[in-house]
Amino acid sequence: MTYRPLAVIRELAEKGHRIFSVEDIRLITQSLGLKDSYVPQLLKRCVLDGSLQYLYRGVYCLNQSLTAGSPITEYEIANYIVKPSAIAFWSAFAVHQLTDQVLRDIFILAQREETPNSSQSIFKIKEVTYHIIRVKGESFPFDVEMKFLTDIPILVTNLESTLISSLIRPELCGGFREVINAFQIAWDRVDIDKLLHYGQNVGTSVLKRIGWLCENLELSNPRLEELKALPCTSCYKLDVSREPIGKISKNWKLRENI
């Protein structure tokens, strides 16, 4: 049987496969009448001639010159690593243009599996590190949207979910100073009612942090007094990732530990 790597590459490209697994390739080779035993040899040759690039165990992508549309980005790879998933935290800051930092760490939000220890949580692909943050389905009020980077769709937490997540896990967003900067940049685009709805699903501490940010950054919020009046039985940390030191804001019942 004739070995036909070019035919396999052509099929991958025509079917729109930009990133694919060995199993995807095996389905194509079978449709072309090639035996499964040819797959390892085919992959080795295609990587050597540059038509395929190895990403991580069992996963490859087409050479950029063979792909339709824009070049493959780290965000597209992130969505492929675990399904379903979404770009989140600091990486979502970048997608929503809330930071000017050049990130070499990509954060991926995925649902926690029944046996989380059996799943890899960090992938190093070329010079980028991908971190999979797994959460219970109802633990975080994240909504996901599709955004296009040039012509390639990616799944990312929406703007309001991204801001809420930064108040829950600021250490995954570059720290609280980056969170403050993100709120300042994003505020004109924020749906306040949606943001506060997400905050209510998390708890009073997040709503108090939103109020503190609005007051101290002079961000217009018609529901500011409503947030200030929310009862709370304890003093929360402004930055949950740091020690509870610093003065206490009496208006917001927050320890300003930044």
C-alpha positions, 0 to 999 in steps of 0.5 A: 500500500502506497504511503501517502503523507501529502494526502493525509495533510490535504485531508486535515486541511480540507476538513478544517483541522488546525489542531488535532489528535492522533485519533483524528489522524487515524480516522483520516488514514483509515478513510484513505485505506491506510493501515493504523500501523502507518500512523507513527511513521507518518507522524514522524515524517510529517514532523521532520518535513515541517508539515506538522508540528508536535504540541504535546503528547498525542496532539499536533497542529498543521504548519502555519503555511497550511492552515486556513485563516489566522495563525494558531494562537495560544488561546486556540491551543488552550481551548483544545487542551481541555473541552469544554473550557474557557480562557479565564483570569489574567488570560481573559484580561488580555482577551478583553484588553484589560491589561498590556502585559505580555503573558506567557502563562495561559489560564484555562477554566474547566469543570472539575472531574470526579477524579481531579488527580488523574488529570494533568493541570499544567502543560508546557508547550513551546514557551507557554505554560498552560494552567488548568483551573478546575472548579465545581460546576456551581462554585463560580458564577462564570458565563462564557462567550465566544470572541473572535481573535481576527477570524478564529473563535475562542471561548472566554469568560465574559467581561463581567465574569472575568471581573468577578473571577479577579476578585475571587482569585486575584493571584491568578490575575497578576495581583490586586493592582492588576485587578484595580487597573482592569476595573478602571479600563473595563468600567465603561463597558460593564453591565452593572446589573449583570456584574452585581448578579454574579457577585450575589451568587458568590457572596457579600464579600465580593459585592463589598469589594466592588463597592470599595473599588467603585468608591475609591476609583470614582467609578459611576455606580447607581447602586453604590449605596445599596452595596454599602448598606448590605449587612455583613457579620465580619470584616473581609479582606480586600485582597483575598490572596494576602495576609489580613493586615492594614487599616479597615474601611468602616464603610465597606467592612474591608481590611485594605490589605493592598 
